[in-house]
Amino acid sequence: MEPSIATSIGKIQLDKPVMLASGILGISLDVFSRLHRSGAGAVVTKSLSTAPWEGYPNPTIFSVKGGGWINAVGLSNPGAANFAKTIEPNQNVPIVVSLVGSVPEDFETMLKEFENCKVKAYELNLSCPHVAKVGLEVGDDPGLVKAIVSTVKNTTNVPVIAKVGLGTSSYLNTVKTAIDSGIDAITAINTVRAMAIDVNLQRPILSNKFGGLSGTPIKPIALRCVYEISSQHDIPIIGCGGISTWEDAVEFFLAGASAVQLGSAIGDNWVGVFDQINQGILQYMEKKGHSTIREMAGLAKRS
Ligand SMILES: Cc1cc2nc3c(=O)[nH]c(=O)nc-3n(C[C@H](O)[C@H](O)[C@H](O)COP(=O)(O)O)c2cc1C
């Protein structure tokens, strides 16, 4: 059988397994369409909130010596309602809408805005490490995770993904609570809380002091998380964190992921990276005799 890189993340079917991660290229539909034409199986929007958020003052992003970035943009976004208005009824790009909020009612309100829009899935940001009362602060609270996931699942029939990250409590508790509350899939992971200090000014570089580390340095951590989740649960997983080559993507499949997301790698390679990775995965499958991504998913757990 000819190999195919089409994949399914539970009920979410994608022609290609490499997606754009949230927050990397904003919410422009023109950009999303270009990424889709360049081989992205789906695009995830910047996380959207009930009202527009301004974000933090500069500096908000810092390039780390040896690779990677630390960012604290502060989840700046125009608000869910403003973005929903821009989606055309006949748009054909698979869009995953990322939502961020503090309480179940925030998510309920935002879902209503997208009721008549073509949305492939929702991704709940339970893991941003640098904004108070949302993201990781929610992900670290099992009661809130349960309430939010249950509410979202009762409000929409569109598949819902929980994006988890490394907070102060075990992310595996967040994963378990989300699964017990009916989540359809997990994205792992978000950026990892980090900081940088300017030795001349003798102060933190980012205006928010702390930010999130992304890119190559976090790949082994993200891979470990995907492997741990897939070892403990039968749930579709999207791997995210430091992926920039087809070999990276294949590692995540072998650890148990059914798809991957690219963030920081896009800054270095721009849109050509999607097709490069798709081609590399296909050639690897031909060489190893795998027909589907599903056949590869989790193979590293045999040993
Ligand atoms: C500038 C920037 C903004 C981000 N904004 C968001 C966001 O709004 N929501 C979210 O869930 N993740 C956000 N992330 C995290 C990424 O989606 C991704 O999880 C993380 O960068 C790890 O992937 P990478 O190493 O491929 O970049 C952002 C990352 C960066 C670098």
The ligand as a MOL file (V3000), in Angstrom:
LIG
                    3D

  0  0  0     0  0            999 V3000
M  V30 BEGIN CTAB
M  V30 COUNTS 31 33 0 0 0
M  V30 BEGIN ATOM
M  V30 1 C 5.6300 34.4430 20.3440 0
M  V30 2 C 4.8500 33.2460 20.8070 0
M  V30 3 C 3.4900 33.3880 21.0830 0
M  V30 4 C 2.7360 32.2910 21.5220 0
M  V30 5 N 1.3940 32.4360 21.7720 0
M  V30 6 C 0.6580 31.3620 22.1640 0
M  V30 7 C -0.7540 31.4740 22.3640 0
M  V30 8 O -1.3760 32.5190 22.1580 0
M  V30 9 N -1.4180 30.3510 22.7960 0
M  V30 10 C -0.8140 29.1360 23.0110 0
M  V30 11 O -1.4740 28.1610 23.3800 0
M  V30 12 N 0.5200 29.0050 22.7970 0
M  V30 13 C 1.2470 30.0760 22.3820 0
M  V30 14 N 2.5970 29.9310 22.1570 0
M  V30 15 C 3.2240 28.6050 22.3570 0
M  V30 16 C 3.3470 27.8250 21.0330 0
M  V30 17 O 2.0910 27.5670 20.4660 0
M  V30 18 C 4.0700 26.4910 21.2670 0
M  V30 19 O 3.3340 25.7090 22.1840 0
M  V30 20 C 5.4850 26.7030 21.8460 0
M  V30 21 O 6.1170 27.7920 21.2330 0
M  V30 22 C 6.3480 25.4490 21.6850 0
M  V30 23 O 6.5010 25.1350 20.3240 0
M  V30 24 P 7.8180 25.5540 19.4810 0
M  V30 25 O 9.0040 25.1330 20.2850 0
M  V30 26 O 7.6560 24.8280 18.1810 0
M  V30 27 O 7.7800 27.0450 19.3170 0
M  V30 28 C 3.3690 31.0290 21.6980 0
M  V30 29 C 4.7410 30.8910 21.4290 0
M  V30 30 C 5.4800 31.9730 20.9790 0
M  V30 31 C 6.9480 31.7790 20.6880 0
M  V30 END ATOM
M  V30 BEGIN BOND
M  V30 1 1 1 2
M  V30 2 1 2 3
M  V30 3 2 2 30
M  V30 4 2 3 4
M  V30 5 1 4 5
M  V30 6 1 4 28
M  V30 7 2 5 6
M  V30 8 1 6 7
M  V30 9 1 6 13
M  V30 10 2 7 8
M  V30 11 1 7 9
M  V30 12 1 9 10
M  V30 13 2 10 11
M  V30 14 1 10 12
M  V30 15 2 12 13
M  V30 16 1 13 14
M  V30 17 1 14 15
M  V30 18 1 14 28
M  V30 19 1 15 16
M  V30 20 1 16 17
M  V30 21 1 16 18
M  V30 22 1 18 19
M  V30 23 1 18 20
M  V30 24 1 20 21
M  V30 25 1 20 22
M  V30 26 1 22 23
M  V30 27 1 23 24
M  V30 28 2 24 25
M  V30 29 1 24 26
M  V30 30 1 24 27
M  V30 31 2 28 29
M  V30 32 1 29 30
M  V30 33 1 30 31
M  V30 END BOND
M  V30 END CTAB
M  END
